[in-house]
């Protein structure tokens, strides 16, 4: 029995031939089996050596070469992965924490950015060499001096405005949208690039554009240049009612690119009803401001939620070394005269053009809100939050693929040509689905990077305490930062709008997560800061 058990326990040397019967393994098979065992033994020794190094936070070269794979797509059949995950489990660390301690991740910033690239841009963000399409030559020239209104950092200028007085009638207001759709053809290589990216990606201090820079430079509404545009002209009477509208494809002279930081010091909620300095486009801005108020009144919905702030991140330094960079975060109240002016005119354009395509039975990507839910659809459904019968994103074709798709459809409609996408087109549905998913993923990444830089700002200022406003149960918004977080120690009976002081307990830039503890209740309330932003 002992011999039988010993033979049974040595399958490398003896092969089973039946019940209780064994035969000696052939020499060649035995040699291969012994070599395999030796290989496994050596591999186990190597893995143990890697684990020992990782325990001491030294990075074996074999594991260092697999950093991205270990973080984003670990192959658990590989010995390097097995050793690495064993070391992480022993140390009680995540993969990111272990690699950071070993020096494989130079900065938490790179961890978040590279994860995003791995998920959304696995082939990298560089554009293939493509020639930018030439500007159209056969467009009529508009008799207007248009101007844009944007942040100082905006380079993809999609929209501009103009005002022409009409004696005895009122005025003609022009909304001019950059027209890359006149040159980028559906199905072309440039369309393929835009279709793959679907939107420009924004993040503090950086962006990944949907279109190559040469294309953007050709079609952005740059100051001092005649630019191809799709224009919507509104004939408005002295009571600021829209009498008629007309759409044109034309070259528009962009007289100036106005910037928020230059205009808002003299054109704001405190100054708008008083005498204004004699600045360029002052009269046009005032007229458009009054028209925007009239549009908002007709819709019965505010163009901007009161209490919501916009935040601007300025990163000083080279992002090749993000840990040496500093961040400044400024806030401005949304709903300023400039914000309302631009927002209302874009709502008019998106609603009017969406209605035109619906009337002509041309397929279009709409943005609808019914029963509180905002979604993309190919049906011209109402947008209840904006108070319009239909709403189609059309005013950002340099930055959003759905706007470019809609621009192709609009251009075909205005030219009387067959549109690129037919009603119920499977390709159109696919583009809509992919755009919605990708746009949401890009927005999540932007919020994550803003969270990272908010935490860097707290770290930079050495804050151990910070004030906040209660949003809802155990959720607060930090003062002066676009940062929401849960505070489990927050008293459960605090109402939205109540002000609290928190102790900053820990910052984990790799997560990125901030942990705060309730310290005290502040005397004042701030109901405006308790308002939560709604999607449009």
Secondary structure as a PSIPRED ss2 file (coil, helix, strand):
# PSIPRED VFORMAT (PSIPRED V4.0)

   1 X C   1.000  0.000  0.000
   2 X H   0.000  1.000  0.000
   3 X H   0.000  1.000  0.000
   4 X H   0.000  1.000  0.000
   5 X H   0.000  1.000  0.000
   6 X H   0.000  1.000  0.000
   7 X H   0.000  1.000  0.000
   8 X H   0.000  1.000  0.000
   9 X C   1.000  0.000  0.000
  10 X C   1.000  0.000  0.000
  11 X C   1.000  0.000  0.000
  12 X C   1.000  0.000  0.000
  13 X C   1.000  0.000  0.000
  14 X E   0.000  0.000  1.000
  15 X E   0.000  0.000  1.000
  16 X E   0.000  0.000  1.000
  17 X E   0.000  0.000  1.000
  18 X E   0.000  0.000  1.000
  19 X C   1.000  0.000  0.000
  20 X C   1.000  0.000  0.000
  21 X E   0.000  0.000  1.000
  22 X E   0.000  0.000  1.000
  23 X E   0.000  0.000  1.000
  24 X E   0.000  0.000  1.000
  25 X C   1.000  0.000  0.000
  26 X C   1.000  0.000  0.000
  27 X H   0.000  1.000  0.000
  28 X H   0.000  1.000  0.000
  29 X H   0.000  1.000  0.000
  30 X H   0.000  1.000  0.000
  31 X H   0.000  1.000  0.000
  32 X H   0.000  1.000  0.000
  33 X H   0.000  1.000  0.000
  34 X H   0.000  1.000  0.000
  35 X H   0.000  1.000  0.000
  36 X H   0.000  1.000  0.000
  37 X H   0.000  1.000  0.000
  38 X H   0.000  1.000  0.000
  39 X H   0.000  1.000  0.000
  40 X H   0.000  1.000  0.000
  41 X H   0.000  1.000  0.000
  42 X H   0.000  1.000  0.000
  43 X H   0.000  1.000  0.000
  44 X H   0.000  1.000  0.000
  45 X H   0.000  1.000  0.000
  46 X H   0.000  1.000  0.000
  47 X H   0.000  1.000  0.000
  48 X H   0.000  1.000  0.000
  49 X H   0.000  1.000  0.000
  50 X H   0.000  1.000  0.000
  51 X H   0.000  1.000  0.000
  52 X H   0.000  1.000  0.000
  53 X H   0.000  1.000  0.000
  54 X H   0.000  1.000  0.000
  55 X H   0.000  1.000  0.000
  56 X C   1.000  0.000  0.000
  57 X C   1.000  0.000  0.000
  58 X C   1.000  0.000  0.000
  59 X C   1.000  0.000  0.000
  60 X C   1.000  0.000  0.000
  61 X H   0.000  1.000  0.000
  62 X H   0.000  1.000  0.000
  63 X H   0.000  1.000  0.000
  64 X H   0.000  1.000  0.000
  65 X C   1.000  0.000  0.000
  66 X C   1.000  0.000  0.000
  67 X H   0.000  1.000  0.000
  68 X H   0.000  1.000  0.000
  69 X H   0.000  1.000  0.000
  70 X H   0.000  1.000  0.000
  71 X H   0.000  1.000  0.000
  72 X H   0.000  1.000  0.000
  73 X C   1.000  0.000  0.000
  74 X C   1.000  0.000  0.000
  75 X C   1.000  0.000  0.000
  76 X C   1.000  0.000  0.000
  77 X C   1.000  0.000  0.000
  78 X C   1.000  0.000  0.000
  79 X H   0.000  1.000  0.000
  80 X H   0.000  1.000  0.000
  81 X H   0.000  1.000  0.000
  82 X H   0.000  1.000  0.000
  83 X H   0.000  1.000  0.000
  84 X H   0.000  1.000  0.000
  85 X H   0.000  1.000  0.000
  86 X H   0.000  1.000  0.000
  87 X H   0.000  1.000  0.000
  88 X H   0.000  1.000  0.000
  89 X H   0.000  1.000  0.000
  90 X H   0.000  1.000  0.000
  91 X H   0.000  1.000  0.000
  92 X C   1.000  0.000  0.000
  93 X C   1.000  0.000  0.000
  94 X C   1.000  0.000  0.000
  95 X H   0.000  1.000  0.000
  96 X H   0.000  1.000  0.000
  97 X H   0.000  1.000  0.000
  98 X H   0.000  1.000  0.000
  99 X H   0.000  1.000  0.000
 100 X H   0.000  1.000  0.000
 101 X H   0.000  1.000  0.000
 102 X C   1.000  0.000  0.000
 103 X C   1.000  0.000  0.000
 104 X C   1.000  0.000  0.000
 105 X C   1.000  0.000  0.000
 106 X C   1.000  0.000  0.000
 107 X C   1.000  0.000  0.000
 108 X H   0.000  1.000  0.000
 109 X H   0.000  1.000  0.000
 110 X H   0.000  1.000  0.000
 111 X H   0.000  1.000  0.000
 112 X H   0.000  1.000  0.000
 113 X H   0.000  1.000  0.000
 114 X H   0.000  1.000  0.000
 115 X H   0.000  1.000  0.000
 116 X H   0.000  1.000  0.000
 117 X H   0.000  1.000  0.000
 118 X H   0.000  1.000  0.000
 119 X H   0.000  1.000  0.000
 120 X H   0.000  1.000  0.000
 121 X C   1.000  0.000  0.000
 122 X C   1.000  0.000  0.000
 123 X C   1.000  0.000  0.000
 124 X C   1.000  0.000  0.000
 125 X C   1.000  0.000  0.000
 126 X C   1.000  0.000  0.000
 127 X C   1.000  0.000  0.000
 128 X C   1.000  0.000  0.000
 129 X C   1.000  0.000  0.000
 130 X C   1.000  0.000  0.000
 131 X C   1.000  0.000  0.000
 132 X C   1.000  0.000  0.000
 133 X C   1.000  0.000  0.000
 134 X C   1.000  0.000  0.000
 135 X C   1.000  0.000  0.000
 136 X C   1.000  0.000  0.000
 137 X C   1.000  0.000  0.000
 138 X C   1.000  0.000  0.000
 139 X C   1.000  0.000  0.000
 140 X E   0.000  0.000  1.000
 141 X E   0.000  0.000  1.000
 142 X E   0.000  0.000  1.000
 143 X E   0.000  0.000  1.000
 144 X E   0.000  0.000  1.000
 145 X E   0.000  0.000  1.000
 146 X E   0.000  0.000  1.000
 147 X E   0.000  0.000  1.000
 148 X E   0.000  0.000  1.000
 149 X E   0.000  0.000  1.000
 150 X E   0.000  0.000  1.000
 151 X C   1.000  0.000  0.000
 152 X C   1.000  0.000  0.000
 153 X C   1.000  0.000  0.000
 154 X C   1.000  0.000  0.000
 155 X C   1.000  0.000  0.000
 156 X C   1.000  0.000  0.000
 157 X C   1.000  0.000  0.000
 158 X C   1.000  0.000  0.000
 159 X E   0.000  0.000  1.000
 160 X E   0.000  0.000  1.000
 161 X E   0.000  0.000  1.000
 162 X E   0.000  0.000  1.000
 163 X E   0.000  0.000  1.000
 164 X E   0.000  0.000  1.000
 165 X E   0.000  0.000  1.000
 166 X E   0.000  0.000  1.000
 167 X C   1.000  0.000  0.000
 168 X C   1.000  0.000  0.000
 169 X C   1.000  0.000  0.000
 170 X E   0.000  0.000  1.000
 171 X E   0.000  0.000  1.000
 172 X E   0.000  0.000  1.000
 173 X E   0.000  0.000  1.000
 174 X E   0.000  0.000  1.000
 175 X E   0.000  0.000  1.000
 176 X E   0.000  0.000  1.000
 177 X E   0.000  0.000  1.000
 178 X E   0.000  0.000  1.000
 179 X C   1.000  0.000  0.000
 180 X H   0.000  1.000  0.000
 181 X H   0.000  1.000  0.000
 182 X H   0.000  1.000  0.000
 183 X C   1.000  0.000  0.000
 184 X C   1.000  0.000  0.000
 185 X C   1.000  0.000  0.000
 186 X C   1.000  0.000  0.000
 187 X C   1.000  0.000  0.000
 188 X C   1.000  0.000  0.000
 189 X H   0.000  1.000  0.000
 190 X H   0.000  1.000  0.000
 191 X H   0.000  1.000  0.000
 192 X H   0.000  1.000  0.000
 193 X H   0.000  1.000  0.000
 194 X H   0.000  1.000  0.000
 195 X H   0.000  1.000  0.000
 196 X H   0.000  1.000  0.000
 197 X H   0.000  1.000  0.000
 198 X C   1.000  0.000  0.000
 199 X E   0.000  0.000  1.000
 200 X C   1.000  0.000  0.000
 201 X E   0.000  0.000  1.000
 202 X E   0.000  0.000  1.000
 203 X E   0.000  0.000  1.000
 204 X C   1.000  0.000  0.000
 205 X C   1.000  0.000  0.000
 206 X E   0.000  0.000  1.000
 207 X E   0.000  0.000  1.000
 208 X E   0.000  0.000  1.000
 209 X C   1.000  0.000  0.000
 210 X C   1.000  0.000  0.000
 211 X C   1.000  0.000  0.000
 212 X C   1.000  0.000  0.000
 213 X H   0.000  1.000  0.000
 214 X H   0.000  1.000  0.000
 215 X H   0.000  1.000  0.000
 216 X H   0.000  1.000  0.000
 217 X H   0.000  1.000  0.000
 218 X H   0.000  1.000  0.000
 219 X H   0.000  1.000  0.000
 220 X C   1.000  0.000  0.000
 221 X C   1.000  0.000  0.000
 222 X C   1.000  0.000  0.000
 223 X C   1.000  0.000  0.000
 224 X C   1.000  0.000  0.000
 225 X E   0.000  0.000  1.000
 226 X E   0.000  0.000  1.000
 227 X E   0.000  0.000  1.000
 228 X E   0.000  0.000  1.000
 229 X E   0.000  0.000  1.000
 230 X E   0.000  0.000  1.000
 231 X E   0.000  0.000  1.000
 232 X E   0.000  0.000  1.000
 233 X E   0.000  0.000  1.000
 234 X E   0.000  0.000  1.000
 235 X E   0.000  0.000  1.000
 236 X E   0.000  0.000  1.000
 237 X E   0.000  0.000  1.000
 238 X C   1.000  0.000  0.000
 239 X C   1.000  0.000  0.000
 240 X C   1.000  0.000  0.000
 241 X C   1.000  0.000  0.000
 242 X E   0.000  0.000  1.000
 243 X E   0.000  0.000  1.000
 244 X E   0.000  0.000  1.000
 245 X E   0.000  0.000  1.000
 246 X E   0.000  0.000  1.000
 247 X E   0.000  0.000  1.000
 248 X E   0.000  0.000  1.000
 249 X E   0.000  0.000  1.000
 250 X E   0.000  0.000  1.000
 251 X E   0.000  0.000  1.000
 252 X E   0.000  0.000  1.000
 253 X E   0.000  0.000  1.000
 254 X E   0.000  0.000  1.000
 255 X E   0.000  0.000  1.000
 256 X E   0.000  0.000  1.000
 257 X E   0.000  0.000  1.000
 258 X E   0.000  0.000  1.000
 259 X E   0.000  0.000  1.000
 260 X H   0.000  1.000  0.000
 261 X H   0.000  1.000  0.000
 262 X H   0.000  1.000  0.000
 263 X H   0.000  1.000  0.000
 264 X C   1.000  0.000  0.000
 265 X C   1.000  0.000  0.000
 266 X C   1.000  0.000  0.000
 267 X C   1.000  0.000  0.000
 268 X C   1.000  0.000  0.000
 269 X C   1.000  0.000  0.000
 270 X C   1.000  0.000  0.000
 271 X C   1.000  0.000  0.000
 272 X C   1.000  0.000  0.000
 273 X C   1.000  0.000  0.000
 274 X C   1.000  0.000  0.000
 275 X C   1.000  0.000  0.000
 276 X C   1.000  0.000  0.000
 277 X C   1.000  0.000  0.000
 278 X C   1.000  0.000  0.000
 279 X C   1.000  0.000  0.000
 280 X C   1.000  0.000  0.000
 281 X C   1.000  0.000  0.000
 282 X H   0.000  1.000  0.000
 283 X H   0.000  1.000  0.000
 284 X H   0.000  1.000  0.000
 285 X H   0.000  1.000  0.000
 286 X H   0.000  1.000  0.000
 287 X H   0.000  1.000  0.000
 288 X H   0.000  1.000  0.000
 289 X H   0.000  1.000  0.000
 290 X H   0.000  1.000  0.000
 291 X H   0.000  1.000  0.000
 292 X H   0.000  1.000  0.000
 293 X H   0.000  1.000  0.000
 294 X H   0.000  1.000  0.000
 295 X H   0.000  1.000  0.000
 296 X H   0.000  1.000  0.000
 297 X H   0.000  1.000  0.000
 298 X H   0.000  1.000  0.000
 299 X H   0.000  1.000  0.000
 300 X C   1.000  0.000  0.000
 301 X C   1.000  0.000  0.000
 302 X C   1.000  0.000  0.000
 303 X C   1.000  0.000  0.000
 304 X C   1.000  0.000  0.000
 305 X C   1.000  0.000  0.000
 306 X C   1.000  0.000  0.000
 307 X C   1.000  0.000  0.000
 308 X C   1.000  0.000  0.000
 309 X E   0.000  0.000  1.000
 310 X E   0.000  0.000  1.000
 311 X E   0.000  0.000  1.000
 312 X E   0.000  0.000  1.000
 313 X E   0.000  0.000  1.000
 314 X E   0.000  0.000  1.000
 315 X E   0.000  0.000  1.000
 316 X E   0.000  0.000  1.000
 317 X C   1.000  0.000  0.000
 318 X C   1.000  0.000  0.000
 319 X H   0.000  1.000  0.000
 320 X H   0.000  1.000  0.000
 321 X H   0.000  1.000  0.000
 322 X H   0.000  1.000  0.000
 323 X H   0.000  1.000  0.000
 324 X H   0.000  1.000  0.000
 325 X C   1.000  0.000  0.000
 326 X E   0.000  0.000  1.000
 327 X E   0.000  0.000  1.000
 328 X E   0.000  0.000  1.000
 329 X E   0.000  0.000  1.000
 330 X E   0.000  0.000  1.000
 331 X E   0.000  0.000  1.000
 332 X E   0.000  0.000  1.000
 333 X E   0.000  0.000  1.000
 334 X C   1.000  0.000  0.000
 335 X C   1.000  0.000  0.000
 336 X C   1.000  0.000  0.000
 337 X H   0.000  1.000  0.000
 338 X H   0.000  1.000  0.000
 339 X H   0.000  1.000  0.000
 340 X H   0.000  1.000  0.000
 341 X H   0.000  1.000  0.000
 342 X H   0.000  1.000  0.000
 343 X H   0.000  1.000  0.000
 344 X H   0.000  1.000  0.000
 345 X H   0.000  1.000  0.000
 346 X H   0.000  1.000  0.000
 347 X H   0.000  1.000  0.000
 348 X H   0.000  1.000  0.000
 349 X H   0.000  1.000  0.000
 350 X H   0.000  1.000  0.000
 351 X H   0.000  1.000  0.000
 352 X H   0.000  1.000  0.000
 353 X H   0.000  1.000  0.000
 354 X H   0.000  1.000  0.000
 355 X H   0.000  1.000  0.000
 356 X H   0.000  1.000  0.000
 357 X H   0.000  1.000  0.000
 358 X H   0.000  1.000  0.000
 359 X H   0.000  1.000  0.000
 360 X C   1.000  0.000  0.000
 361 X C   1.000  0.000  0.000
 362 X C   1.000  0.000  0.000
 363 X C   1.000  0.000  0.000
 364 X C   1.000  0.000  0.000
 365 X C   1.000  0.000  0.000
 366 X E   0.000  0.000  1.000
 367 X E   0.000  0.000  1.000
 368 X E   0.000  0.000  1.000
 369 X E   0.000  0.000  1.000
 370 X E   0.000  0.000  1.000
 371 X C   1.000  0.000  0.000
 372 X C   1.000  0.000  0.000
 373 X E   0.000  0.000  1.000
 374 X E   0.000  0.000  1.000
 375 X E   0.000  0.000  1.000
 376 X E   0.000  0.000  1.000
 377 X E   0.000  0.000  1.000
 378 X C   1.000  0.000  0.000
 379 X C   1.000  0.000  0.000
 380 X C   1.000  0.000  0.000
 381 X C   1.000  0.000  0.000
 382 X C   1.000  0.000  0.000
 383 X E   0.000  0.000  1.000
 384 X C   1.000  0.000  0.000
 385 X C   1.000  0.000  0.000
 386 X C   1.000  0.000  0.000
 387 X C   1.000  0.000  0.000
 388 X E   0.000  0.000  1.000
 389 X C   1.000  0.000  0.000
 390 X C   1.000  0.000  0.000
 391 X C   1.000  0.000  0.000
 392 X C   1.000  0.000  0.000
 393 X C   1.000  0.000  0.000
 394 X C   1.000  0.000  0.000
 395 X C   1.000  0.000  0.000
 396 X C   1.000  0.000  0.000
 397 X C   1.000  0.000  0.000
 398 X C   1.000  0.000  0.000
 399 X C   1.000  0.000  0.000
 400 X E   0.000  0.000  1.000
 401 X H   0.000  1.000  0.000
 402 X H   0.000  1.000  0.000
 403 X H   0.000  1.000  0.000
 404 X H   0.000  1.000  0.000
 405 X H   0.000  1.000  0.000
 406 X H   0.000  1.000  0.000
 407 X H   0.000  1.000  0.000
 408 X H   0.000  1.000  0.000
 409 X H   0.000  1.000  0.000
 410 X H   0.000  1.000  0.000
 411 X H   0.000  1.000  0.000
 412 X H   0.000  1.000  0.000
 413 X H   0.000  1.000  0.000
 414 X H   0.000  1.000  0.000
 415 X H   0.000  1.000  0.000
 416 X C   1.000  0.000  0.000
 417 X C   1.000  0.000  0.000
 418 X C   1.000  0.000  0.000
 419 X C   1.000  0.000  0.000
 420 X C   1.000  0.000  0.000
 421 X C   1.000  0.000  0.000
 422 X C   1.000  0.000  0.000
 423 X C   1.000  0.000  0.000
 424 X C   1.000  0.000  0.000
 425 X C   1.000  0.000  0.000
 426 X H   0.000  1.000  0.000
 427 X H   0.000  1.000  0.000
 428 X H   0.000  1.000  0.000
 429 X H   0.000  1.000  0.000
 430 X H   0.000  1.000  0.000
 431 X H   0.000  1.000  0.000
 432 X H   0.000  1.000  0.000
 433 X H   0.000  1.000  0.000
 434 X H   0.000  1.000  0.000
 435 X H   0.000  1.000  0.000
 436 X H   0.000  1.000  0.000
 437 X H   0.000  1.000  0.000
 438 X H   0.000  1.000  0.000
 439 X H   0.000  1.000  0.000
 440 X H   0.000  1.000  0.000
 441 X H   0.000  1.000  0.000
 442 X H   0.000  1.000  0.000
 443 X H   0.000  1.000  0.000
 444 X H   0.000  1.000  0.000
 445 X H   0.000  1.000  0.000
 446 X H   0.000  1.000  0.000
 447 X H   0.000  1.000  0.000
 448 X H   0.000  1.000  0.000
 449 X H   0.000  1.000  0.000
 450 X H   0.000  1.000  0.000
 451 X H   0.000  1.000  0.000
 452 X H   0.000  1.000  0.000
 453 X H   0.000  1.000  0.000
 454 X H   0.000  1.000  0.000
 455 X H   0.000  1.000  0.000
 456 X H   0.000  1.000  0.000
 457 X H   0.000  1.000  0.000
 458 X H   0.000  1.000  0.000
 459 X H   0.000  1.000  0.000
 460 X H   0.000  1.000  0.000
 461 X C   1.000  0.000  0.000
 462 X C   1.000  0.000  0.000
 463 X C   1.000  0.000  0.000
 464 X C   1.000  0.000  0.000
 465 X E   0.000  0.000  1.000
 466 X E   0.000  0.000  1.000
 467 X E   0.000  0.000  1.000
 468 X E   0.000  0.000  1.000
 469 X E   0.000  0.000  1.000
 470 X E   0.000  0.000  1.000
 471 X E   0.000  0.000  1.000
 472 X E   0.000  0.000  1.000
 473 X C   1.000  0.000  0.000
 474 X C   1.000  0.000  0.000
 475 X E   0.000  0.000  1.000
 476 X E   0.000  0.000  1.000
 477 X E   0.000  0.000  1.000
 478 X E   0.000  0.000  1.000
 479 X C   1.000  0.000  0.000
 480 X C   1.000  0.000  0.000
 481 X C   1.000  0.000  0.000
 482 X C   1.000  0.000  0.000
 483 X C   1.000  0.000  0.000
 484 X E   0.000  0.000  1.000
 485 X E   0.000  0.000  1.000
 486 X E   0.000  0.000  1.000
 487 X C   1.000  0.000  0.000
 488 X C   1.000  0.000  0.000
 489 X C   1.000  0.000  0.000
 490 X C   1.000  0.000  0.000
 491 X C   1.000  0.000  0.000
 492 X C   1.000  0.000  0.000
 493 X C   1.000  0.000  0.000
 494 X C   1.000  0.000  0.000
 495 X C   1.000  0.000  0.000
 496 X C   1.000  0.000  0.000
 497 X C   1.000  0.000  0.000
 498 X E   0.000  0.000  1.000
 499 X E   0.000  0.000  1.000
 500 X E   0.000  0.000  1.000
 501 X E   0.000  0.000  1.000
 502 X E   0.000  0.000  1.000
 503 X E   0.000  0.000  1.000
 504 X E   0.000  0.000  1.000
 505 X E   0.000  0.000  1.000
 506 X E   0.000  0.000  1.000
 507 X E   0.000  0.000  1.000
 508 X E   0.000  0.000  1.000
 509 X C   1.000  0.000  0.000
 510 X C   1.000  0.000  0.000
 511 X C   1.000  0.000  0.000
 512 X C   1.000  0.000  0.000
 513 X E   0.000  0.000  1.000
 514 X E   0.000  0.000  1.000
 515 X E   0.000  0.000  1.000
 516 X E   0.000  0.000  1.000
 517 X E   0.000  0.000  1.000
 518 X E   0.000  0.000  1.000
 519 X E   0.000  0.000  1.000
 520 X E   0.000  0.000  1.000
 521 X E   0.000  0.000  1.000
 522 X E   0.000  0.000  1.000
 523 X E   0.000  0.000  1.000
 524 X E   0.000  0.000  1.000
 525 X E   0.000  0.000  1.000
 526 X C   1.000  0.000  0.000
 527 X H   0.000  1.000  0.000
 528 X H   0.000  1.000  0.000
 529 X H   0.000  1.000  0.000
 530 X H   0.000  1.000  0.000
 531 X C   1.000  0.000  0.000
 532 X C   1.000  0.000  0.000
 533 X C   1.000  0.000  0.000
 534 X C   1.000  0.000  0.000
 535 X C   1.000  0.000  0.000
 536 X C   1.000  0.000  0.000
